[in-house]
Amino acid sequence: MTPSIWQLLIVLVIVLLLFGRGKIPQLMGDMAKGIKSFKKGMSEEEKKEDKNIENNQDNEK
């Protein structure tokens, strides 16, 4: 069952009433910062793993 346009509009109005127009962009900005931080942490972790692998290979030689 897919939601109709009226159901979506009602949900949108309720969200706007609860959070206000100014709060939603702020929430989206905070969410974007969190995603960027998560991706940065994942890439740093991959770099650490690569360095550990290289060090282990050098030690084996």
DADA-V247418 format. One line per field, one symbol per residue. phi: phi as a letter, one per 30 degrees, with the letter a starting at -180 (. if undefined). burial: # if it has 24 or more other ideal C-beta (glycine too) atoms within 12 Angstrom, else .. Layout:
phi: ???
burial: ???
This chain:
phi: .cddddddddddddddddciddddddddddddddddddddddddddddddddddddddddd
burial: .............................................................
